[in-house]
């Protein structure tokens, strides 16, 4: 007899904004370590916009999880797309700090009026990642807003 398989569902967070700036300007803010630390509430360690680069973010620890988010750059198309893995949490945790294995993709598309920035944070397994999905679903739009303000400042 087979054991019942728990029902899970995978969800994505999508944020889509249009900037009145060239993709090159936005790319610089997305890929410069010092600037990332100004729009994301965590500073990256070891980041480089080069495929295969492993880097980390640190956030508030929880339970068995030390608060480290392990990332690897999966794809770089300068001024167009940056994709990296986003892994953290611990299997023993429930809620904040539960095991997370997701992908973040930033896509820039040139428009007549500037650039469309599309952020897709994919792979949230519900219900296990409900807390992260809810928190980041509320947080990513704020991060993009802060990124917009920094791009406006740098342009």
DRENVOVEX-212336 format. One line per 10 residues: number of its first residue (from 1); for each residue y, x, z of N, C-alpha, C, CB. Coordinates in nm, 2 decimals. Atoms other than C-alpha are relative to their C-alpha. Glycine has a CB too. Example, Ala and Ser with C-alpha at 12.3 -4.5 7.8 and 13.67 -1.06 7.14 Angstrom:
2
1 = -0.12:0.09:0.00:-0.45:1.23:0.78:0.12:0.09:0.00:0.00:-0.10:0.12; -0.11:-0.09:0.00:-0.11:1.37:0.71:0.11:-0.08:0.08:0.05:0.04:-0.14 .
//
This chain:
155
1 = -0.12:0.08:0.00:0.00:0.00:0.00:0.12:0.09:0.00:0.00:-0.10:0.12; -0.12:-0.08:0.01:0.34:0.13:-0.09:0.10:-0.04:0.11:0.06:-0.01:-0.14; -0.10:0.03:-0.09:0.62:0.15:0.16:0.12:-0.05:-0.07:0.05:0.13:0.09; -0.11:0.05:0.07:0.93:-0.05:0.08:0.11:0.11:-0.03:0.07:-0.11:0.08; -0.10:-0.09:0.04:1.20:0.15:-0.10:0.14:-0.06:0.04:0.00:0.03:-0.16; -0.13:0.05:-0.04:1.55:0.12:0.06:0.09:-0.02:-0.13:0.07:0.09:0.09; -0.09:0.03:0.11:1.80:-0.04:-0.17:0.13:0.08:0.01:0.03:-0.16:-0.01; -0.12:-0.07:0.00:2.08:0.19:-0.26:0.08:-0.03:-0.13:-0.02:0.16:0.01; -0.09:0.03:0.12:2.37:0.16:-0.51:0.10:0.12:0.00:0.07:-0.14:0.02; -0.09:-0.11:0.02:2.59:0.44:-0.65:0.13:-0.05:-0.05:-0.06:0.10:-0.10 .
11 = -0.13:0.05:0.03:2.96:0.39:-0.67:0.09:0.12:-0.03:0.06:-0.08:0.11; -0.10:-0.10:0.03:3.26:0.58:-0.81:0.14:-0.04:0.04:0.00:0.03:-0.16; -0.14:0.03:-0.03:3.62:0.61:-0.71:0.08:0.05:-0.13:0.06:0.08:0.13; -0.08:-0.04:0.12:3.87:0.61:-1.00:0.14:-0.02:0.03:-0.05:-0.09:-0.13; -0.15:0.01:-0.02:4.24:0.68:-0.99:0.05:0.04:-0.14:0.06:0.09:0.11; -0.05:-0.02:0.13:4.43:0.66:-1.32:0.16:-0.01:0.01:-0.06:-0.10:-0.10; -0.15:0.00:-0.01:4.80:0.76:-1.34:0.05:0.06:-0.13:0.05:0.07:0.12; -0.07:-0.07:0.11:5.05:0.85:-1.62:0.11:0.08:0.05:0.04:-0.11:-0.11; -0.11:-0.09:-0.04:5.28:1.14:-1.57:0.09:0.02:-0.11:-0.06:0.14:0.06; -0.10:-0.03:0.11:5.60:1.21:-1.77:0.01:0.15:-0.03:0.14:-0.06:0.03 .
21 = 0.00:-0.14:0.01:5.49:1.57:-1.80:-0.11:0.04:-0.09:-0.02:0.07:0.14; 0.11:-0.06:0.09:5.28:1.79:-2.04:-0.12:0.03:0.08:0.05:0.13:-0.07; 0.12:-0.04:-0.07:4.92:1.85:-1.95:0.00:0.14:0.06:-0.12:-0.01:-0.09; -0.01:-0.14:-0.05:4.99:2.22:-1.90:0.07:0.00:0.14:0.08:0.09:-0.10; -0.07:0.00:-0.13:5.23:2.14:-1.61:-0.09:-0.06:0.11:0.13:-0.09:-0.01; 0.09:0.06:-0.10:4.98:1.91:-1.44:-0.12:0.10:0.03:-0.05:-0.14:-0.05; 0.12:-0.09:-0.02:4.69:2.16:-1.50:0.03:0.11:0.10:-0.03:0.06:-0.14; -0.04:-0.11:-0.09:4.89:2.43:-1.32:-0.01:-0.05:0.15:0.14:0.05:-0.03; 0.00:0.05:-0.13:4.92:2.21:-1.01:-0.15:-0.03:0.04:0.08:-0.13:0.01; 0.14:0.03:-0.03:4.55:2.11:-1.03:-0.09:0.13:0.02:-0.06:-0.08:-0.11 .
31 = 0.09:-0.12:0.00:4.42:2.47:-1.06:0.06:0.12:0.07:-0.03:0.03:-0.14; -0.06:-0.11:-0.08:4.65:2.69:-0.85:-0.03:-0.02:0.15:0.15:0.02:-0.03; 0.04:0.01:-0.14:4.51:2.75:-0.50:0.11:-0.04:0.09:-0.07:0.12:0.05; -0.11:0.02:-0.09:4.85:2.76:-0.33:0.06:-0.14:-0.02:0.11:0.10:-0.02; -0.05:0.14:0.02:4.95:2.43:-0.50:-0.10:-0.10:0.04:0.04:-0.01:-0.15; 0.11:0.10:-0.05:4.62:2.25:-0.43:0.02:-0.03:0.15:-0.14:0.06:-0.03; -0.02:0.02:-0.15:4.69:2.31:-0.06:0.12:-0.08:0.03:0.01:0.14:0.06; -0.12:0.09:-0.02:5.02:2.12:-0.10:-0.02:-0.14:-0.03:0.11:0.05:-0.08; 0.02:0.14:0.03:4.88:1.80:-0.25:-0.14:-0.05:0.06:0.00:-0.02:-0.15; 0.12:0.04:-0.07:4.53:1.80:-0.09:0.00:0.04:0.14:-0.12:0.06:-0.08 .
41 = -0.01:-0.04:-0.14:4.51:1.79:0.29:-0.10:0.10:0.04:-0.01:-0.13:0.08; 0.09:-0.11:-0.03:4.26:2.07:0.27:0.02:0.12:-0.09:-0.16:-0.04:0.00; -0.02:-0.11:0.09:4.31:2.42:0.14:-0.13:0.06:-0.05:0.08:0.11:0.07; 0.12:-0.06:0.05:4.04:2.56:-0.09:-0.02:0.15:0.03:-0.01:-0.02:-0.15; 0.03:-0.14:-0.02:3.87:2.89:-0.01:-0.09:0.04:-0.11:-0.06:0.02:0.14; 0.08:-0.06:0.11:3.75:3.09:-0.31:0.01:-0.07:-0.13:-0.14:0.00:0.04; -0.01:0.08:0.13:3.86:2.85:-0.58:0.06:0.08:-0.11:0.09:-0.12:0.02; -0.05:-0.05:0.13:3.91:2.96:-0.94:-0.05:-0.10:-0.10:-0.05:0.15:-0.03; 0.03:0.10:0.11:3.92:2.74:-1.25:-0.09:0.07:-0.10:0.12:-0.06:-0.06; 0.10:-0.07:0.09:3.61:2.92:-1.39:-0.14:-0.06:0.03:0.00:0.15:0.03 .
51 = 0.13:0.06:-0.01:3.27:2.76:-1.45:-0.09:0.09:0.08:-0.06:-0.03:-0.14; 0.09:-0.07:-0.08:3.02:2.86:-1.19:0.06:0.05:0.13:-0.05:0.12:-0.07; -0.07:-0.05:-0.12:3.28:2.95:-0.92:-0.04:-0.10:0.12:0.15:0.00:-0.02; 0.02:0.08:-0.12:3.17:2.83:-0.57:0.11:0.02:0.09:-0.14:0.05:0.06; -0.12:0.00:-0.10:3.44:2.74:-0.32:-0.03:-0.11:0.10:0.13:-0.02:-0.07; 0.02:0.09:-0.10:3.48:2.54:-0.01:0.14:-0.06:0.04:-0.06:0.06:0.13; -0.10:0.06:-0.07:3.71:2.30:0.17:-0.05:-0.02:0.14:0.05:-0.14:-0.07; 0.04:0.02:-0.14:3.72:2.25:0.55:0.07:-0.12:0.04:0.03:0.12:0.09; -0.06:0.12:-0.06:3.78:1.92:0.72:-0.06:-0.02:0.14:-0.03:-0.12:-0.09; 0.05:0.03:-0.14:3.70:1.76:1.06:-0.15:0.00:0.01:0.07:-0.13:0.05 .
61 = 0.15:0.00:-0.02:3.34:1.84:1.17:-0.04:-0.14:0.07:-0.04:0.11:0.09; 0.05:0.12:-0.06:3.12:1.55:1.28:-0.15:0.02:0.03:0.02:-0.12:-0.09; 0.15:-0.01:-0.03:2.78:1.56:1.46:-0.05:0.13:-0.04:-0.07:-0.12:-0.07; 0.07:-0.12:0.05:2.55:1.81:1.29:0.08:0.07:-0.11:-0.14:-0.04:-0.04; -0.07:-0.06:0.11:2.80:1.87:1.01:0.12:0.08:0.05:0.05:-0.11:-0.09; -0.10:-0.09:-0.05:3.04:2.16:1.05:0.14:-0.02:-0.07:-0.04:0.15:-0.03; -0.12:0.04:0.06:3.31:2.00:0.83:0.03:0.08:-0.13:0.12:0.03:0.09; -0.02:-0.07:0.12:3.26:2.23:0.53:-0.05:-0.08:-0.12:-0.08:0.13:0.00; 0.04:0.06:0.13:3.26:2.08:0.18:-0.03:0.11:-0.10:0.12:-0.10:-0.05; 0.04:-0.11:0.09:3.07:2.30:-0.06:0.02:-0.05:-0.15:-0.15:0.04:0.02 .
71 = -0.03:0.04:0.13:3.19:2.29:-0.42:-0.04:0.11:-0.10:0.15:-0.04:-0.02; 0.02:-0.09:0.11:3.10:2.45:-0.75:0.07:-0.05:-0.13:-0.16:0.02:-0.03; -0.07:0.04:0.13:3.31:2.44:-1.07:-0.11:-0.02:-0.10:0.11:0.10:-0.04; 0.10:0.03:0.10:3.09:2.27:-1.33:0.05:0.01:-0.14:-0.06:-0.13:0.03; -0.05:0.00:0.13:3.32:2.24:-1.62:0.15:0.03:0.00:-0.02:-0.13:-0.07; -0.14:-0.03:0.01:3.66:2.38:-1.72:0.04:-0.01:-0.15:0.04:0.14:0.06; -0.06:0.00:0.13:3.85:2.28:-2.04:0.15:0.00:0.03:-0.05:-0.13:-0.08; -0.14:-0.02:-0.04:4.20:2.42:-1.98:0.09:-0.11:-0.06:0.05:0.13:-0.05; -0.10:0.10:0.03:4.47:2.15:-1.98:-0.07:-0.13:-0.04:0.09:0.05:-0.11; 0.07:0.12:0.04:4.20:1.88:-2.04:-0.09:-0.05:0.11:-0.07:0.02:-0.12 .
81 = 0.10:0.05:-0.10:3.92:1.86:-1.78:-0.04:0.11:0.10:-0.12:-0.06:-0.07; 0.06:-0.08:-0.11:3.81:2.01:-1.45:-0.10:-0.08:0.08:0.12:0.06:0.09; 0.11:0.07:-0.07:3.48:1.91:-1.29:-0.06:0.09:0.10:-0.10:-0.06:-0.10; 0.07:-0.08:-0.10:3.33:2.03:-0.97:-0.08:-0.09:0.09:0.10:0.08:0.09; 0.08:0.07:-0.09:3.06:1.93:-0.73:0.07:-0.01:0.14:-0.14:0.07:0.02; -0.07:0.02:-0.13:3.16:1.80:-0.38:-0.12:-0.04:0.09:0.11:-0.11:-0.01; 0.12:0.02:-0.09:2.88:1.84:-0.12:0.03:0.03:0.14:-0.12:0.08:-0.05; -0.02:-0.03:-0.14:2.89:1.81:0.25:-0.08:-0.10:0.09:0.15:-0.02:0.04; 0.07:0.09:-0.10:2.77:1.62:0.56:-0.14:0.06:0.04:-0.02:-0.13:-0.07; 0.13:-0.04:-0.05:2.43:1.63:0.72:-0.09:-0.12:0.01:0.02:0.07:0.15 .
91 = 0.10:0.11:0.00:2.12:1.42:0.70:-0.01:-0.08:0.13:-0.14:0.05:-0.04; 0.01:0.06:-0.14:2.13:1.35:1.08:0.11:-0.09:0.03:-0.02:0.11:0.10; -0.12:0.08:-0.03:2.47:1.19:1.06:0.00:-0.13:-0.07:0.13:0.08:-0.04; -0.02:0.13:0.05:2.55:0.83:1.01:0.15:-0.03:0.00:-0.08:-0.11:0.08; -0.15:0.02:0.01:2.90:0.72:0.90:0.07:0.13:-0.04:0.05:-0.05:0.14; -0.07:-0.12:0.04:3.15:1.00:0.89:-0.09:0.12:0.02:0.13:0.02:0.09; 0.09:-0.12:0.00:2.97:1.33:0.81:-0.14:-0.02:-0.05:0.00:0.05:0.14; 0.13:0.03:0.06:2.67:1.16:0.65:-0.01:0.09:-0.13:-0.02:-0.15:-0.04; 0.02:-0.09:0.11:2.51:1.37:0.37:0.07:-0.06:-0.13:-0.15:0.01:-0.03; -0.08:0.04:0.12:2.73:1.36:0.05:-0.03:0.10:-0.11:0.15:-0.01:0.03 .
101 = 0.03:-0.08:0.12:2.64:1.49:-0.30:0.07:-0.07:-0.12:-0.15:0.03:-0.02; -0.08:0.07:0.10:2.91:1.39:-0.54:0.06:0.10:-0.10:0.11:-0.09:0.06; -0.07:-0.08:0.11:3.11:1.51:-0.85:0.15:-0.05:-0.01:-0.07:-0.01:-0.13; -0.14:0.03:0.02:3.49:1.52:-0.89:0.04:0.05:-0.14:0.09:0.07:0.11; -0.04:-0.03:0.13:3.63:1.51:-1.24:0.14:-0.04:-0.02:-0.09:-0.07:-0.11; -0.14:0.03:0.04:3.99:1.54:-1.34:0.01:0.01:-0.15:0.10:0.11:0.08; -0.02:0.00:0.15:4.07:1.45:-1.70:0.15:-0.02:-0.03:-0.09:-0.11:-0.06; -0.14:0.01:0.04:4.41:1.50:-1.86:0.00:-0.03:-0.15:0.08:0.14:0.02; -0.01:0.04:0.14:4.49:1.32:-2.19:0.15:-0.01:-0.04:-0.07:-0.14:-0.02; -0.14:0.00:0.05:4.81:1.39:-2.38:0.04:-0.14:-0.06:0.02:0.11:-0.10 .
111 = -0.06:0.12:0.05:5.02:1.08:-2.45:0.14:0.03:-0.05:0.00:-0.11:0.11; -0.14:-0.01:0.05:5.35:1.03:-2.63:0.10:0.01:0.11:0.03:-0.11:-0.10; -0.10:0.00:-0.11:5.52:0.97:-2.30:-0.04:0.10:0.11:0.00:-0.14:0.06; 0.04:-0.10:-0.10:5.34:1.25:-2.11:-0.15:0.02:0.00:0.05:-0.05:0.14; 0.14:-0.03:-0.02:4.99:1.28:-1.97:-0.07:-0.11:0.09:-0.02:0.14:0.06; 0.08:0.08:-0.08:4.73:1.04:-1.84:-0.09:0.09:0.08:-0.09:-0.11:-0.08; 0.09:-0.07:-0.09:4.55:1.18:-1.54:-0.10:-0.10:0.05:0.08:0.07:0.12; 0.10:0.09:-0.04:4.22:1.02:-1.46:-0.09:0.08:0.10:-0.09:-0.06:-0.12; 0.09:-0.06:-0.10:4.03:1.12:-1.14:-0.12:-0.09:0.02:0.08:0.02:0.14; 0.12:0.07:-0.02:3.67:1.01:-1.11:-0.08:0.08:0.11:-0.08:-0.03:-0.13 .
121 = 0.08:-0.06:-0.11:3.49:1.09:-0.78:-0.13:-0.08:0.00:0.07:0.01:0.14; 0.12:0.08:0.03:3.13:0.98:-0.87:-0.11:0.04:0.09:-0.03:0.02:-0.14; 0.12:-0.03:-0.06:2.80:0.96:-0.70:-0.01:-0.05:0.15:-0.03:0.14:-0.01; 0.01:0.05:-0.13:2.86:0.78:-0.37:-0.12:-0.10:0.01:0.13:-0.07:0.05; 0.12:0.08:-0.01:2.53:0.64:-0.26:0.02:-0.10:0.12:-0.13:0.09:0.03; -0.03:0.09:-0.11:2.58:0.32:-0.06:-0.14:-0.07:0.03:0.10:-0.11:-0.05; -0.09:0.00:-0.11:2.51:0.23:0.21:0.03:0.13:0.07:-0.04:-0.10:0.10; -0.01:-0.13:-0.07:2.46:0.59:0.32:0.15:0.06:0.00:-0.09:0.10:-0.05; -0.14:-0.06:0.01:2.81:0.71:0.20:0.11:-0.10:0.01:0.01:0.07:-0.14; -0.10:0.10:-0.01:3.00:0.39:0.28:0.13:0.05:0.07:-0.05:-0.12:0.08 .
131 = -0.11:-0.05:-0.07:3.23:0.57:0.53:0.08:0.09:-0.09:-0.04:0.07:0.13; -0.07:-0.10:0.09:3.32:0.85:0.28:0.06:-0.08:-0.12:-0.10:0.11:-0.05; -0.05:0.08:0.12:3.35:0.60:-0.01:0.13:-0.08:0.04:-0.11:-0.09:-0.05; -0.11:0.08:-0.04:3.59:0.38:0.19:0.12:0.09:0.03:-0.03:-0.08:0.13; -0.10:-0.09:-0.04:3.79:0.67:0.33:0.06:0.07:-0.12:-0.04:0.11:0.10; -0.05:-0.07:0.12:3.82:0.86:0.00:0.06:-0.09:-0.10:-0.11:0.09:-0.06; -0.06:0.10:0.09:3.88:0.54:-0.19:0.14:-0.03:0.04:-0.09:-0.13:0.01; -0.14:0.02:-0.04:4.19:0.49:0.02:0.08:0.13:-0.01:0.00:-0.04:0.15; -0.06:-0.13:0.00:4.27:0.87:0.03:0.04:0.05:-0.14:-0.08:0.09:0.07; -0.03:-0.06:0.13:4.25:0.97:-0.34:0.13:-0.05:-0.06:-0.12:-0.02:-0.09 .
141 = -0.13:0.05:0.06:4.54:0.74:-0.45:0.12:0.07:0.07:0.01:-0.15:0.01; -0.11:-0.07:-0.07:4.76:0.91:-0.18:0.01:0.14:-0.05:-0.03:-0.01:0.15; 0.00:-0.14:0.05:4.65:1.25:-0.29:0.06:0.01:-0.14:-0.15:0.06:-0.01; -0.06:0.00:0.13:4.74:1.17:-0.65:0.15:-0.03:0.00:-0.07:-0.11:-0.09; -0.14:0.03:-0.02:5.07:1.03:-0.54:0.07:0.13:0.05:0.03:-0.11:0.11; -0.06:-0.13:-0.04:5.14:1.37:-0.36:0.00:0.10:-0.11:-0.08:0.05:0.12; 0.01:-0.09:0.12:5.02:1.55:-0.67:0.12:-0.03:-0.09:-0.13:-0.01:-0.07; -0.11:0.04:0.08:5.28:1.35:-0.87:0.13:0.05:0.05:0.00:-0.15:-0.01; -0.12:-0.05:-0.06:5.55:1.44:-0.63:0.02:0.15:-0.02:0.01:-0.03:0.15; 0.00:-0.14:0.02:5.46:1.81:-0.66:0.02:0.04:-0.14:-0.13:0.06:0.05 .
151 = -0.02:-0.02:0.15:5.44:1.80:-1.04:0.15:-0.03:-0.03:-0.09:-0.09:-0.08; -0.14:0.03:0.02:5.79:1.63:-1.04:0.08:0.12:0.05:0.04:-0.13:0.07; -0.07:-0.11:-0.06:5.91:1.91:-0.81:-0.01:0.13:-0.08:-0.05:0.03:0.14; 0.03:-0.12:0.08:5.76:2.19:-1.03:0.05:-0.01:-0.14:-0.15:0.03:0.00; -0.03:0.02:0.14:5.86:2.04:-1.37:0.14:0.04:-0.03:-0.02:-0.14:-0.04 .
//
